[in-house]
């Protein structure tokens, strides 16, 4: 076949770069007292930027997990089969302590360091972040049963990936999942109908375990070694720990019914399961299951925020890279004024998300500080709502920067786009997150004072921000119809929190553009509507691959 033309004006692959070369992330790491982790973060970032790691991400999404309910002889096995590179991704994640390791690391900033690594490695492939996140989040909830925590926490924190179904106590490292929602209730977990009955041993005395019967509509990462789950015990909804394999080596009665066919997150297995007289152990008190498991939920909500920020950073970097190397109408796309407006706006949104996520991660290291924990309670609720809500529209705009090339699977952008809505749904969709913010303010009024104390550290730094903070305060004095207005209120709170952090810690061009657009009223609805006078070049440079 004769050559018809020479291939020109194609963008080189975005490979062999350091994903951790992210100024907003690195600054947040330092402020959290975790600068000691920078070397390892850059090591992980360089691995994340390799063609090999990117190929791992592609292959695990194109070769999805497969459920094997029975072996060739008809025996029930309930195992999930993964592409080999899934295990490579998991091995790196656990080896760098992205799961339960910080809970046993006494160093200042251990949780912030873990958050930064989670953010960087998640840009390779988001699906495997799910079991990693849940394992991280399970540890503090499990501590409601000191005996179980003493037995399993060291293994949940171990930096060895030991895949396979065996008695958890015999393994070198463990992963934990979560199983809460049911088909009739969804987010209303108090409507759960799964029952938990105290077990009675052969000598007619309680052995401390319960027998669970019921069906769970969503069980994330069913290949994990153990799960925290909710069930109705004699004294009400309670939290239980269920291992896949019992201490005697037998399989627990956890039957995998099917894997979910999802929009995105294709590499990760999510399932429906049946508890067929499964054995579990109580975590916390009977009747206080939501209170017990909410500690796990709050930590996974932080990871939702981090995951959305991670995806936005990936989208912004890819869009800037494409625009830098692609030419149209006589010059590079990045030099076209309208494209520069779009790119700068994408970078602004990304840096605001990264900065607030790292601030919340830092609060996780200060668990003995009541003020910090009050701030974290409300700051996390409003940020989970807003950052995760912004991720899908951000991914769509980043994809559009590629034109038709971005709509093609080979670009990687469709996978980012399909993944983007997940974090806004996981651990409470938009309405649940907004109402949770109202609940925090109503039940813990000290969280409101802590929130404004944080925001007001930037007082006087930008008049537009100061005015926005005053408007939020006024909104909070009007309780009439506040539930109807919850989304608008929580959005405004998230924006002033982001703005205050950028004014105090961000690049001057980023802080000015954010305040001018988000608070000054000189901004449209779509990305790429920043006002005149913004230093787009300085902002875009912060997402340029060097």
ZICORKA-V125780 format. One record per residue. N is the residue number from 1. RES is the residue in three letters. PHI is phi as a letter, one per 30 degrees, with the letter a starting at -180 (999 if undefined). D_LAST is the distance of its C-alpha to the last C-alpha in Angstrom with 1 decimal. Layout:
((N,RES,PHI,D_LAST) (N,RES,PHI,D_LAST))
This chain:
((1,UNK,999,38.7) (2,UNK,d,37.7) (3,UNK,d,34.2) (4,UNK,c,34.2) (5,UNK,a,31.0) (6,UNK,d,27.7) (7,UNK,d,24.8) (8,UNK,b,22.3) (9,UNK,h,19.9) (10,UNK,c,18.6) (11,UNK,d,15.1) (12,UNK,d,13.5) (13,UNK,e,13.4) (14,UNK,d,10.7) (15,UNK,b,11.1) (16,UNK,h,10.3) (17,UNK,b,7.5) (18,UNK,c,8.6) (19,UNK,d,10.4) (20,UNK,d,11.7) (21,UNK,d,8.6) (22,UNK,b,10.7) (23,UNK,e,12.3) (24,UNK,d,15.6) (25,UNK,d,16.1) (26,UNK,d,15.6) (27,UNK,d,17.9) (28,UNK,d,20.4) (29,UNK,d,20.5) (30,UNK,d,21.4) (31,UNK,d,24.0) (32,UNK,d,25.5) (33,UNK,i,26.2) (34,UNK,c,24.0) (35,UNK,e,21.6) (36,UNK,d,23.3) (37,UNK,c,21.5) (38,UNK,d,17.9) (39,UNK,d,17.9) (40,UNK,d,19.3) (41,UNK,d,17.0) (42,UNK,d,13.9) (43,UNK,e,16.0) (44,UNK,d,16.8) (45,UNK,d,13.3) (46,UNK,d,12.3) (47,UNK,d,15.6) (48,UNK,d,15.1) (49,UNK,d,12.0) (50,UNK,d,14.2) (51,UNK,d,16.3) (52,UNK,d,19.3) (53,UNK,d,18.9) (54,UNK,d,18.2) (55,UNK,d,21.3) (56,UNK,e,23.3) (57,UNK,d,22.6) (58,UNK,d,23.8) (59,UNK,d,26.8) (60,UNK,d,28.1) (61,UNK,d,28.1) (62,UNK,d,29.9) (63,UNK,b,32.3) (64,UNK,d,33.6) (65,UNK,d,35.8) (66,UNK,b,39.5) (67,UNK,d,42.4) (68,UNK,c,45.2) (69,UNK,d,48.2) (70,UNK,b,50.7) (71,UNK,d,50.9) (72,UNK,d,52.9) (73,UNK,c,56.1) (74,UNK,j,55.8) (75,UNK,d,54.8) (76,UNK,d,52.6) (77,UNK,b,49.2) (78,UNK,h,46.7) (79,UNK,c,43.6) (80,UNK,c,40.2) (81,UNK,c,38.6) (82,UNK,c,34.8) (83,UNK,d,32.5) (84,UNK,e,31.7) (85,UNK,d,28.0) (86,UNK,e,28.9) (87,UNK,d,30.2) (88,UNK,d,27.0) (89,UNK,d,25.1) (90,UNK,d,27.9) (91,UNK,d,28.1) (92,UNK,d,24.5) (93,UNK,d,25.1) (94,UNK,d,28.4) (95,UNK,d,27.3) (96,UNK,c,24.7) (97,UNK,i,27.4) (98,UNK,d,26.2) (99,UNK,c,29.9) (100,UNK,d,32.8) (101,UNK,e,31.6) (102,UNK,e,31.0) (103,UNK,d,34.7) (104,UNK,c,35.7) (105,UNK,c,33.0) (106,UNK,d,34.6) (107,UNK,d,31.5) (108,UNK,d,30.6) (109,UNK,i,27.7) (110,UNK,d,28.3) (111,UNK,d,28.2) (112,UNK,d,25.1) (113,UNK,d,23.3) (114,UNK,d,24.6) (115,UNK,d,23.6) (116,UNK,d,19.9) (117,UNK,d,20.0) (118,UNK,e,22.0) (119,UNK,d,19.4) (120,UNK,d,16.5) (121,UNK,d,18.7) (122,UNK,d,20.4) (123,UNK,d,17.4) (124,UNK,d,18.3) (125,UNK,a,21.9) (126,UNK,d,23.8) (127,UNK,d,27.4) (128,UNK,d,27.6) (129,UNK,d,26.7) (130,UNK,d,30.2) (131,UNK,d,32.3) (132,UNK,d,29.8) (133,UNK,d,30.2) (134,UNK,d,33.9) (135,UNK,d,34.4) (136,UNK,e,32.6) (137,UNK,d,34.8) (138,UNK,d,38.0) (139,UNK,e,38.4) (140,UNK,d,39.6) (141,UNK,d,41.8) (142,UNK,d,43.3) (143,UNK,d,44.3) (144,UNK,d,47.1) (145,UNK,b,48.9) (146,UNK,e,48.6) (147,UNK,d,50.2) (148,UNK,d,47.7) (149,UNK,d,44.8) (150,UNK,d,46.0) (151,UNK,d,46.4) (152,UNK,c,43.1) (153,UNK,e,40.5) (154,UNK,e,39.6) (155,UNK,d,39.0) (156,UNK,d,36.9) (157,UNK,c,34.7) (158,UNK,d,34.7) (159,UNK,c,31.5) (160,UNK,c,33.2) (161,UNK,c,33.1) (162,UNK,b,36.7) (163,UNK,d,37.2) (164,UNK,k,40.8) (165,UNK,d,43.9) (166,UNK,b,45.8) (167,UNK,e,47.5) (168,UNK,e,44.6) (169,UNK,d,46.3) (170,UNK,c,46.0) (171,UNK,c,42.2) (172,UNK,d,39.4) (173,UNK,a,37.2) (174,UNK,b,37.9) (175,UNK,b,36.3) (176,UNK,b,38.0) (177,UNK,c,38.2) (178,UNK,b,40.0) (179,UNK,b,42.9) (180,UNK,c,44.2) (181,UNK,d,44.7) (182,UNK,b,47.7) (183,UNK,d,48.6) (184,UNK,d,51.1) (185,UNK,b,49.1) (186,UNK,i,45.3) (187,UNK,d,44.0) (188,UNK,d,47.6) (189,UNK,d,47.7) (190,UNK,d,51.1) (191,UNK,d,52.5) (192,UNK,e,51.7) (193,UNK,c,54.8) (194,UNK,e,53.7) (195,UNK,c,56.4) (196,UNK,b,56.3) (197,UNK,c,59.7) (198,UNK,e,60.4) (199,UNK,d,61.1) (200,UNK,b,64.4) (201,UNK,d,64.8) (202,UNK,d,67.7) (203,UNK,c,69.5) (204,UNK,i,69.4) (205,UNK,b,67.0) (206,UNK,d,63.4) (207,UNK,c,60.7) (208,UNK,i,58.1) (209,UNK,c,56.5) (210,UNK,b,56.6) (211,UNK,c,57.1) (212,UNK,c,54.8) (213,UNK,b,55.7) (214,UNK,l,53.7) (215,UNK,b,50.9) (216,UNK,c,47.2) (217,UNK,d,45.5) (218,UNK,b,41.9) (219,UNK,b,41.1) (220,UNK,d,37.5) (221,UNK,h,36.4) (222,UNK,d,40.0) (223,UNK,d,39.0) (224,UNK,d,38.6) (225,UNK,d,41.2) (226,UNK,a,42.6) (227,UNK,b,42.6) (228,UNK,c,43.5) (229,UNK,b,45.8) (230,UNK,c,48.3) (231,UNK,a,51.9) (232,UNK,d,55.2) (233,UNK,c,57.2) (234,UNK,e,60.7) (235,UNK,c,59.5) (236,UNK,j,56.8) (237,UNK,d,53.2) (238,UNK,b,51.7) (239,UNK,c,48.6) (240,UNK,b,48.9) (241,UNK,c,47.0) (242,UNK,b,47.5) (243,UNK,d,46.5) (244,UNK,d,46.2) (245,UNK,b,48.4) (246,UNK,d,51.3) (247,UNK,e,52.2) (248,UNK,d,54.9) (249,UNK,j,52.4) (250,UNK,d,53.6) (251,UNK,d,51.4) (252,UNK,d,51.4) (253,UNK,d,52.8) (254,UNK,c,49.4) (255,UNK,c,49.5) (256,UNK,d,46.5) (257,UNK,d,47.9) (258,UNK,a,44.9) (259,UNK,c,41.1) (260,UNK,d,39.9) (261,UNK,c,38.5) (262,UNK,c,35.6) (263,UNK,e,33.5) (264,UNK,b,30.2) (265,UNK,h,29.6) (266,UNK,d,31.1) (267,UNK,d,30.1) (268,UNK,c,31.9) (269,UNK,d,35.7) (270,UNK,b,37.6) (271,UNK,b,41.3) (272,UNK,c,44.8) (273,UNK,b,47.0) (274,UNK,c,50.7) (275,UNK,c,52.0) (276,UNK,c,55.2) (277,UNK,h,56.8) (278,UNK,d,53.5) (279,UNK,c,53.8) (280,UNK,b,51.7) (281,UNK,b,51.9) (282,UNK,d,52.0) (283,UNK,c,49.0) (284,UNK,i,50.3) (285,UNK,c,53.6) (286,UNK,d,55.3) (287,UNK,i,54.9) (288,UNK,b,51.7) (289,UNK,d,49.2) (290,UNK,d,47.0) (291,UNK,d,46.8) (292,UNK,d,45.9) (293,UNK,d,43.2) (294,UNK,d,41.7) (295,UNK,d,39.8) (296,UNK,d,38.1) (297,UNK,d,37.5) (298,UNK,d,35.9) (299,UNK,d,33.4) (300,UNK,d,32.5) (301,UNK,d,32.2) (302,UNK,d,29.5) (303,UNK,d,27.7) (304,UNK,d,28.2) (305,UNK,d,26.5) (306,UNK,d,23.6) (307,UNK,d,23.5) (308,UNK,d,23.5) (309,UNK,d,20.7) (310,UNK,d,18.7) (311,UNK,d,19.5) (312,UNK,d,18.6) (313,UNK,d,15.1) (314,UNK,e,14.7) (315,UNK,d,16.4) (316,UNK,d,14.4) (317,UNK,d,11.0) (318,UNK,d,12.7) (319,UNK,d,14.5) (320,UNK,d,11.7) (321,UNK,d,10.0) (322,UNK,d,13.6) (323,UNK,d,14.4) (324,UNK,d,11.7) (325,UNK,c,13.0) (326,UNK,c,16.6) (327,UNK,c,19.2) (328,UNK,a,22.5) (329,UNK,h,25.3) (330,UNK,j,23.8) (331,UNK,a,20.3) (332,UNK,d,17.1) (333,UNK,e,17.8) (334,UNK,d,15.3) (335,UNK,c,17.5) (336,UNK,d,20.7) (337,UNK,e,22.1) (338,UNK,d,23.3) (339,UNK,d,20.2) (340,UNK,d,18.3) (341,UNK,d,21.0) (342,UNK,d,20.6) (343,UNK,d,16.9) (344,UNK,d,17.3) (345,UNK,d,20.3) (346,UNK,d,18.6) (347,UNK,d,15.9) (348,UNK,e,19.0) (349,UNK,d,20.9) (350,UNK,d,18.2) (351,UNK,d,17.7) (352,UNK,d,21.5) (353,UNK,d,22.0) (354,UNK,d,19.7) (355,UNK,d,21.3) (356,UNK,d,24.8) (357,UNK,d,24.3) (358,UNK,d,23.2) (359,UNK,d,26.1) (360,UNK,d,28.5) (361,UNK,d,27.3) (362,UNK,d,27.9) (363,UNK,d,31.4) (364,UNK,d,32.0) (365,UNK,d,32.0) (366,UNK,c,34.7) (367,UNK,d,37.4) (368,UNK,d,40.1) (369,UNK,c,39.4) (370,UNK,d,41.5) (371,UNK,d,39.7) (372,UNK,d,36.3) (373,UNK,d,37.9) (374,UNK,d,39.6) (375,UNK,d,36.3) (376,UNK,d,34.6) (377,UNK,e,37.4) (378,UNK,d,37.1) (379,UNK,d,33.4) (380,UNK,d,32.6) (381,UNK,d,35.2) (382,UNK,d,33.9) (383,UNK,d,30.2) (384,UNK,d,30.9) (385,UNK,d,32.7) (386,UNK,d,30.2) (387,UNK,d,26.8) (388,UNK,d,28.1) (389,UNK,d,29.9) (390,UNK,d,26.8) (391,UNK,d,24.8) (392,UNK,d,26.7) (393,UNK,d,26.6) (394,UNK,d,22.9) (395,UNK,d,22.4) (396,UNK,d,24.7) (397,UNK,d,22.9) (398,UNK,d,19.5) (399,UNK,d,21.4) (400,UNK,d,23.1) (401,UNK,d,19.9) (402,UNK,d,20.0) (403,UNK,i,23.6) (404,UNK,d,25.8) (405,UNK,e,22.9) (406,UNK,d,22.1) (407,UNK,d,25.8) (408,UNK,c,25.7) (409,UNK,e,25.3) (410,UNK,d,23.0) (411,UNK,d,20.2) (412,UNK,i,20.5) (413,UNK,d,21.0) (414,UNK,d,24.8) (415,UNK,d,24.5) (416,UNK,d,22.3) (417,UNK,d,25.0) (418,UNK,d,27.9) (419,UNK,d,26.6) (420,UNK,e,26.0) (421,UNK,d,29.7) (422,UNK,d,30.5) (423,UNK,d,29.6) (424,UNK,d,31.7) (425,UNK,c,34.6) (426,UNK,d,34.3) (427,UNK,h,36.2) (428,UNK,j,37.8) (429,UNK,d,37.0) (430,UNK,e,36.5) (431,UNK,d,40.2) (432,UNK,d,40.5) (433,UNK,d,37.5) (434,UNK,d,38.9) (435,UNK,d,42.4) (436,UNK,d,41.1) (437,UNK,d,39.8) (438,UNK,d,43.3) (439,UNK,d,44.8) (440,UNK,d,42.8) (441,UNK,d,43.9) (442,UNK,d,47.5) (443,UNK,d,47.9) (444,UNK,b,45.8) (445,UNK,e,46.1) (446,UNK,d,44.5) (447,UNK,d,41.2) (448,UNK,d,41.6) (449,UNK,d,42.1) (450,UNK,d,39.2) (451,UNK,d,36.9) (452,UNK,d,38.0) (453,UNK,d,37.8) (454,UNK,d,34.1) (455,UNK,d,33.6) (456,UNK,d,35.7) (457,UNK,d,33.6) (458,UNK,c,31.7) (459,UNK,e,35.1) (460,UNK,i,35.1) (461,UNK,d,31.4) (462,UNK,a,31.5) (463,UNK,d,34.8) (464,UNK,d,33.6) (465,UNK,d,32.7) (466,UNK,e,36.0) (467,UNK,d,37.9) (468,UNK,d,36.2) (469,UNK,d,37.1) (470,UNK,d,40.7) (471,UNK,d,40.8) (472,UNK,d,39.8) (473,UNK,e,42.5) (474,UNK,d,45.0) (475,UNK,e,44.1) (476,UNK,d,44.9) (477,UNK,d,48.4) (478,UNK,c,49.4) (479,UNK,d,50.1) (480,UNK,d,52.0) (481,UNK,i,50.2) (482,UNK,d,47.2) (483,UNK,d,46.7) (484,UNK,d,46.6) (485,UNK,c,44.0) (486,UNK,e,42.0) (487,UNK,d,38.8) (488,UNK,d,38.7) (489,UNK,d,39.3) (490,UNK,d,36.8) (491,UNK,e,34.1) (492,UNK,d,34.9) (493,UNK,d,34.8) (494,UNK,d,31.4) (495,UNK,d,30.0) (496,UNK,d,31.6) (497,UNK,d,30.3) (498,UNK,d,26.7) (499,UNK,d,27.3) (500,UNK,d,28.9) (501,UNK,d,26.0) (502,UNK,d,23.5) (503,UNK,d,25.9) (504,UNK,d,26.2) (505,UNK,b,22.8) (506,UNK,d,20.2) (507,UNK,d,18.2) (508,UNK,e,21.1) (509,UNK,d,19.8) (510,UNK,d,19.5) (511,UNK,d,22.9) (512,UNK,d,24.6) (513,UNK,d,23.5) (514,UNK,d,24.5) (515,UNK,d,27.8) (516,UNK,d,28.5) (517,UNK,d,28.0) (518,UNK,d,29.2) (519,UNK,c,32.0) (520,UNK,d,32.8) (521,UNK,i,34.1) (522,UNK,c,31.9) (523,UNK,a,30.1) (524,UNK,d,31.2) (525,UNK,d,31.4) (526,UNK,d,28.5) (527,UNK,d,24.8) (528,UNK,j,24.0) (529,UNK,b,27.0) (530,UNK,d,25.5) (531,UNK,d,27.7) (532,UNK,d,27.5) (533,UNK,j,25.9) (534,UNK,d,22.9) (535,UNK,d,19.7) (536,UNK,d,17.8) (537,UNK,d,15.0) (538,UNK,d,14.3) (539,UNK,d,14.6) (540,UNK,d,12.4) (541,UNK,e,9.5) (542,UNK,d,9.9) (543,UNK,c,9.2) (544,UNK,d,6.2) (545,UNK,d,3.8) (546,UNK,c,0.0))
